[in-house]
């Protein structure tokens, strides 16, 4: 008997694996939060499956999302990234990744960790929504608007409300699994 999954992932092995193992699982680890922040940045305007298929290439190209290294990238490294066919070669997004790494570390200094900062918006507990169909989930909310504005104030780029909400979904700040999905009660 097959498990019922959220409709957005059904039919693609990579999507189903991501859904089953990662999507919506609360992430409190700064390294993983940074990875998802950068992947969501590159996803802006594209489909998530496009980014997911290139995830391993992104990991290699961006030093496994080591924000301390990324913050020090120079023009030569930027040039090599823009020549890398394995990633999304968008100059603004590449540069935003570098400035976001710097902003990320400033947030860590202020709050002790990025996790403390971002999870503070939901008092450390996931918001559990109750959608019957994934299409009912919003693209953004008043909370993602608030977080987006705060991130921008802190120097982050490509963190519009929709990107922030997708990050919240991916990292389990909100549980947007369909209520009849086998993962709804597990995460």
C-alpha positions in Angstrom: 0.0 0.0 0.0 1.4 3.3 -1.0 1.6 6.3 1.3 -0.4 9.4 0.6 1.9 12.4 -0.2 1.3 16.1 -0.8 0.1 16.5 -4.4 3.0 18.8 -5.4 5.6 16.1 -5.2 3.8 13.0 -6.6 5.3 11.4 -9.7 8.9 12.5 -9.4 11.4 10.4 -7.5 13.6 13.3 -6.5 10.6 15.4 -5.4 9.1 12.5 -3.4 12.4 11.8 -1.7 12.8 15.5 -0.8 9.2 15.6 0.5 9.5 12.4 2.5 12.8 13.2 4.2 13.3 17.0 4.3 10.4 19.3 3.5 8.7 20.6 6.5 11.1 19.0 9.0 12.1 21.6 11.6 15.7 22.8 11.0 17.5 24.5 13.8 21.0 24.0 12.5 22.6 27.2 11.1 24.5 25.4 8.3 21.3 23.8 7.0 19.3 27.0 7.4 21.9 28.9 5.4 21.9 26.2 2.6 18.1 26.5 2.3 18.2 30.3 2.4 20.7 30.3 -0.6 18.8 27.6 -2.5 15.5 29.5 -2.0 17.4 32.7 -3.2 18.3 30.9 -6.4 14.9 29.5 -6.8 13.3 32.9 -7.0 11.4 33.1 -10.3 12.1 29.4 -11.1 10.6 26.1 -10.0 12.0 24.3 -6.9 12.6 21.1 -8.9 15.1 23.1 -11.1 17.1 24.0 -8.0 16.7 20.6 -6.4 18.2 18.9 -9.5 21.2 21.2 -9.3 21.6 21.0 -5.5 24.7 18.8 -5.5 26.3 21.2 -8.1 25.5 24.1 -5.8 27.1 22.4 -2.8 30.3 21.8 -4.8 30.4 25.3 -6.3 29.6 27.1 -3.0 32.0 25.2 -0.7 29.2 23.1 0.8 27.4 26.4 1.8 30.2 27.4 4.2 29.1 31.0 4.8 32.4 31.9 6.3 34.2 31.0 3.0 31.4 32.5 0.9 31.6 35.9 2.6 35.2 36.1 1.4 34.5 35.3 -2.3 36.4 37.6 -4.6 35.8 38.7 -8.3 37.7 35.7 -9.5 35.5 33.3 -7.6 32.4 35.1 -8.8 33.6 34.8 -12.4 34.2 31.1 -12.0 30.7 30.6 -10.5 29.2 32.5 -13.5 30.9 30.1 -15.8 29.7 27.0 -13.9 27.0 25.3 -16.0 26.0 23.1 -13.1 24.3 26.0 -11.2 22.0 28.8 -12.0 24.3 31.5 -13.3 22.6 34.7 -12.3 25.1 37.4 -11.4 22.7 39.2 -9.0 21.9 36.0 -7.1 25.6 35.0 -6.9 26.5 38.4 -5.5 23.5 38.2 -3.2 24.8 34.9 -1.8 28.0 36.6 -0.8 26.3 39.6 0.9 23.8 37.2 2.5 26.7 35.2 4.0 28.0 38.4 5.5 24.5 39.4 6.8 24.0 35.9 8.2 27.1 36.1 10.3 26.1 39.5 11.6 22.8 38.0 12.7 24.7 35.2 14.4 26.7 37.7 16.3 23.6 39.6 17.5 21.4 36.6 18.4 23.9 33.8 19.1 22.8 31.9 16.1 20.7 32.5 12.9 18.4 29.8 14.3 17.7 31.8 17.4 16.8 34.8 15.2 14.6 33.1 12.6 12.8 30.7 14.9 12.1 33.6 17.3 9.5 34.8 14.8 7.4 31.7 15.7 8.4 31.4 19.3 10.5 28.3 18.5 7.5 26.2 17.5 6.3 25.3 14.0 3.0 26.9 12.8 0.8 23.9 12.0 -1.6 24.7 9.1 -4.5 22.5 8.1 -4.7 22.3 4.3 -6.5 19.5 2.6 -4.8 20.4 -0.7 -1.4 21.9 -1.2 -2.9 24.5 -3.5 -4.6 26.0 -0.5 -1.3 27.0 1.0 -0.4 30.7 0.5 2.6 32.0 -1.4 3.2 34.4 1.5 1.7 35.5 4.8 1.7 38.5 7.1 4.5 36.7 9.0 6.6 36.1 6.0 6.1 39.8 5.1 7.4 40.8 8.5 10.4 38.4 8.3 11.2 39.6 4.8 11.3 43.2 5.8 13.5 42.5 8.8 15.9 40.4 6.7 16.1 43.2 4.1 16.8 45.7 6.9 19.7 43.5 8.0 21.2 43.6 4.5 19.8 40.3 3.0 19.0 40.3 -0.7 16.5 38.2 -2.7 14.4 37.6 0.4 11.0 38.7 -0.7 8.0 37.5 1.2 7.4 34.5 -1.2 11.1 33.4 -0.9 10.8 33.7 2.9 7.6 31.7 3.1 9.1 28.9 0.9 12.1 28.9 3.3 9.7 28.6 6.3 8.0 25.7 4.6 11.3 23.9 3.7 12.8 24.4 7.2 9.6 23.4 9.1 8.8 26.8 10.6 5.4 26.1 9.1 3.9 22.7 8.5 2.1 22.9 5.2 1.9 19.2 4.5 -1.6 18.3 3.4 -3.6 17.0 6.5 -4.0 13.5 4.9 -0.2 13.3 3.9 1.7 10.7 5.9 4.2 13.4 6.9 1.7 15.8 8.4 1.8 14.2 11.9 5.4 13.1 11.6 7.0 16.6 11.4 
